[in-house]
């Protein structure tokens, strides 16, 4: 079994020696009375992983984060029976962040967050992710995106269709999705204790 050290290269060329949790910059608005500040400063991946584990334990759904593929560059063999990865690159993921099964349906979604105050940059998405979501929906899957505004400690669920309408005009129009559009058209999911981000309540609305 491989033992992996902490020297990783991300797709943008940056190196990382440790895994850090992004700290939030405070809360400037509240979404609902059910919102909690206990998990303020936690990043979206952490919150979703907690939520998915809560779903699994309570037998509501089985949804997991897809592992980021690694390109191994250098391997040392300190022992004949053991190998140690000393340098590796994180590849760009080929699809989306999460997938699983809920109420007999295939679920597939991407999760992104921003510190921006008034819009969400479309540069956070990639062509292959849009193509993947469209392909999954053509086979009956349920695809969407969860967008988190970390300054406000809140997130929204957007349908693939809502994302695509902005994605297709990005080359000649806006390079971001206005928060005003998201607040009006998307579905807000407040940050709570447990489950931290109860996005299945949104899926229930669609399925029912």
N, C-alpha and C positions, 0 to 999 in steps of 0.2 A: 504494500500500500504506500502511496506517495505521501511524503510529508512536505507541505508547501510553506516556503518562507514568505516574508512580507514584501519582497521586491516585485511589484506588479507595474505594468505599463498599461495605461488606459488607452482607448482608441484615439483620444486627442493628443497623445504623445506624452502626457504628464505621468510622473512616477508617484507611487504612493507607498509609504512604508508602514502606515498603520491605518486602521479603519476608524474614521471619526464620525461622530453624530453631529449633524448640523444643528446649531443652536438658533432658535428663533429670535426675532428682534422685537418681540412684544406683540400685544394684541390691540388693534385699534377699532375693532367693532365686534359685537356679539351676534351670533346667529340665532340662538334660542335659549330658553331657560334651562334646557337639558345639557347645554355645553359645559364642559369641565376644563379647568386650567391645569389639572394634574399632569397632563401629557403635553403641555405647552413646550415647544422647543424640540419635540420629537419629529423626526422626518417621516415622510409619507410611507416609505418602505417599511419602517418599523411599525407604524400604526396598522398598516395593512397586514403585515405578518402576524401581529397580535390578533387582529380581527379574524383572519383565516384560521388560526389555531383555535380561537373561541368557537367558530362555526364547526370545525372538525370535532372538537370535544363534545359539543352539544348536538352532533349529528345533524346539522342543518345543511352542510355542503362540504364538498372536498375540493378545495381550491389551493393551488400552490404557486409559488413564484418559480419561474423557470430559471435555472442556473445560467449565469453568464458564461459562455464558452471561453476556454483558455487555450492560448497557443503557447505550448511549453518550449522554452528556448534553451535552457541549460539544466542538466540533471547531474547531480553528484551521487556517487555510490560509496558512502562511508562504510557500509557493510555489504557483503555479497548478497545477503537476503533482504536488503532494504535500499530503496532509492529515495533521494531527497531533491525536490524541485527547488532550484536556487534562483531561477529567473523565469518569468512568464508574462505574457501579454493578455489582457482582457480583450477579446474580440468584440466587435459590434454585434449585438444580438440580432438575429435574423428575423424574429417575429415580434411578439409583444411580451409584456412582463409576466402576466398571470394567466392561468387557465385551469379549468376543472369542470365539475358537474354539479348542477343544482336543479332540483325538481325534474330530473330526467333530461335536462337540456345541457348542451355543451356551452360553457362560459369562457370567454376570452377577452381580456382587456389590457389596456396600457395605463400606466399610472405616472403622472408627471407633477412636479411642483415648481413654484416660482416665488421669488421675493418681490416681484413687480406689484405695484399698487393698483394699476388700472387696466391691465391687459395680460394676456398669456401669449408668449412668443411661439409662433408656429415652427420656429427653428428647432424646437424640442422634439419634433416628430420627424420621421423619415418616410420616404416613398415606400419602402418595403413593408413598413408597419401598416400604412394605409391599405396597401394591396392585400396584405394578409387578413386584415379585418373584413374587407369586402369579400374576399374568397370564403372566409368562414361563414359569413352571413348568407352567402349564396347556397350554402349547404345546410342551412337551418340553425346555425349557431347564434348565440346572443353575444354581440360585441359592443364595446363602449370604451370610453376613457374616463378616468378619474383625474380631475385637475384640482390641485391643492394650492391655495394662496396662503403661504406660511405666515405672512404678516397678520392675517386675520384669523388664523387657526381654523380654517374651514375649507371645505372641498365640495366639488360639484361633479355630478355624473352627466356626461354628454353622450348622446348617441353617435354612432359612426356617421350617420347622415349629417348631424350638426357639425361635426368636425370637418367632414369632407367639403361642405359648402364654403368654409373658410380656406381650407387647404387648396382647393382648385383655383382660387382667385389670388393666391399669395404672390405670384410672379408679376401681376399687373396692379394689384391692390394692396390692402393692408398686409403687414407681416406678422400680425398678432390678432388674437380674438379679444375684443373689448370685454372688460368685466361687466359692463352694462348689459351686453348681450347674454353673457353667461348667467347673470342673476335673473334675467327675464325668462330665458328659454330652457336653461338646464335645470336639473333637480339638485338642490342643496342637501348635503348630508352632514349634519353637525358632528363635531368631535365630542365624544362622550367617554365614559369610563370603560365599560365593556359591553358590547364590542366597540372598539375605538371608533371605527368608521363603518356603520351598519348599512353598507351599500345593498345588501340583499333586500332591504325594504323597497328600494327603487326597482329592483328586478321583479318583486312581487307585484308592483303596479303594472308593469309591462305584461307579465304572465297572466294576470287576472283580468 
